[in-house]
Amino acid sequence: MAALRESPVDSPEARELLAEYFQDRTEGFGAQGVAYTTTFPLPAAFVPPAGVFLLVHDDAGRAVGCGGIRHIADGERGTRYEVKHLYLRPETRGRGWGRLLLDGLEERARELGARELVLDTHHSLEAAGALYARSGFVEIEPYNDNPNASRWYAKVLDGA
């Protein structure tokens, strides 16, 4: 079973996974003739209460995935956090670890007082879109100007 562990976003494990994530996005977008803009996250954005960054560790204790939440401008419902950089190494996909990671991020957002989680993604990332829909996210109007995004989602966190 996979385990979630908090990590600085600039730790060696996190940086390695983020570099793979950005390379994967760059290649995937490039195959569609779309440019991908890489921006490594600022460490302070993923330190509580500003945010949290999680690593997914496999049974052998290896870091195989990552994702984070960061506080952004409050929305109509109040305190809002954004899901960022959700990534699992290809060989680990299909095991439910993406859902585990997303659930862990949601739990931490609730602990930080979030009333809503938002995220952006690209329409070509079909598995990610399906995960978000199964997790209760609904499509919304754009809340940012991310050049890599073509879809935006939100989830209201009742009882936060």
C-alpha positions in Angstrom: 0.0 0.0 0.0 1.2 3.5 -0.8 1.8 6.0 1.9 1.6 9.8 1.8 4.3 12.0 3.4 4.6 15.7 3.6 7.7 17.1 2.0 9.3 20.4 1.2 8.6 21.1 -2.5 12.3 21.7 -3.0 13.5 18.5 -1.4 15.6 16.3 -3.8 12.8 13.7 -4.1 10.2 16.3 -4.8 12.4 18.1 -7.4 13.1 14.8 -9.2 9.4 14.0 -9.4 8.5 17.6 -10.5 11.2 17.5 -13.2 9.7 14.2 -14.5 6.2 15.8 -14.3 7.3 18.9 -16.3 9.1 16.7 -18.9 6.1 14.5 -19.3 3.9 17.6 -19.8 6.3 19.2 -22.2 6.5 16.0 -24.3 2.8 15.4 -24.2 1.9 18.9 -25.1 4.6 19.0 -27.8 3.1 16.0 -29.5 -0.1 18.0 -29.9 1.7 21.0 -31.2 1.1 22.9 -28.0 3.8 24.7 -26.0 4.0 23.9 -22.3 5.3 26.5 -19.8 7.4 25.1 -17.0 7.4 26.9 -13.6 8.9 25.2 -10.6 6.9 26.1 -7.5 8.0 28.5 -4.9 8.9 26.6 -1.7 7.0 29.0 0.6 3.8 28.4 -1.3 3.7 24.8 0.0 4.5 25.3 3.7 1.5 25.3 6.1 -0.6 27.4 6.4 0.1 28.6 2.8 0.0 25.1 1.5 1.2 21.5 1.7 3.2 19.3 -0.7 2.9 15.5 -0.5 4.9 12.6 -1.8 3.5 9.2 -2.6 5.8 6.4 -1.4 5.4 2.8 -2.7 5.8 -0.4 -0.6 9.5 -0.2 -0.9 9.6 3.4 0.4 10.4 5.0 -2.9 8.9 8.3 -3.8 6.8 7.7 -6.9 4.3 10.6 -7.0 3.6 14.0 -5.8 1.1 16.8 -5.5 0.3 19.9 -3.5 -2.2 22.5 -2.5 -1.6 26.2 -2.1 -3.7 29.0 -0.8 -5.0 31.4 -3.5 -7.3 34.4 -3.3 -10.5 33.6 -1.5 -13.6 32.9 -3.6 -17.3 33.3 -3.1 -17.3 30.4 -0.6 -14.4 31.7 1.4 -10.9 30.2 1.9 -9.8 28.5 -1.3 -6.8 26.2 -2.0 -5.6 25.1 -5.4 -4.4 21.6 -6.3 -1.1 21.7 -8.2 1.4 19.3 -9.8 -0.5 16.0 -9.3 1.8 13.4 -10.7 2.4 9.6 -10.5 5.2 7.8 -12.3 3.7 5.9 -15.2 4.5 2.5 -13.8 2.4 3.2 -10.7 -0.8 4.5 -12.4 -4.0 2.5 -12.2 -3.5 1.4 -8.6 -5.7 4.0 -7.0 -2.8 6.1 -5.8 -3.9 9.2 -7.6 -7.2 9.1 -5.7 -5.2 8.5 -2.5 -3.1 11.5 -3.2 -6.1 13.7 -4.1 -7.9 12.6 -1.0 -4.9 13.4 1.1 -4.6 16.8 -0.3 -8.3 17.4 0.3 -8.0 16.3 3.9 -5.1 18.7 4.4 -7.1 21.5 2.7 -9.9 20.9 5.2 -7.5 21.0 8.1 -6.2 24.4 6.8 -9.8 25.7 6.7 -10.5 25.5 3.0 -14.1 25.9 1.9 -13.3 25.1 -1.7 -10.6 23.3 -3.7 -9.9 24.4 -7.3 -7.6 23.1 -10.0 -6.8 23.6 -13.6 -5.8 21.0 -16.2 -5.6 20.4 -19.9 -8.3 18.6 -21.8 -5.8 16.1 -23.2 -5.2 14.7 -19.7 -8.2 12.5 -19.8 -7.3 10.2 -16.9 -6.8 13.2 -14.7 -10.1 14.7 -15.7 -11.9 11.4 -14.9 -10.2 11.3 -11.5 -11.4 14.8 -10.7 -14.9 14.0 -11.8 -15.0 10.8 -9.7 -13.7 12.8 -6.7 -16.6 15.3 -6.9 -15.0 18.2 -8.8 -17.2 20.0 -11.3 -16.1 22.1 -14.3 -16.2 25.9 -13.7 -15.3 29.1 -15.5 -11.5 29.9 -15.5 -10.3 31.3 -12.3 -6.7 32.0 -13.6 -4.8 32.6 -16.8 -2.6 29.5 -16.7 -1.4 29.1 -20.3 -1.2 25.3 -19.8 -4.9 25.0 -18.8 -8.0 24.4 -20.9 -10.3 23.2 -18.1 -11.0 24.4 -14.6 -12.6 22.5 -11.8 -13.9 23.2 -8.2 -15.1 21.2 -5.3 -17.0 22.6 -2.3 -15.7 21.3 1.0 -18.7 21.0 3.2 -17.9 21.1 6.9 -14.6 22.7 6.4 
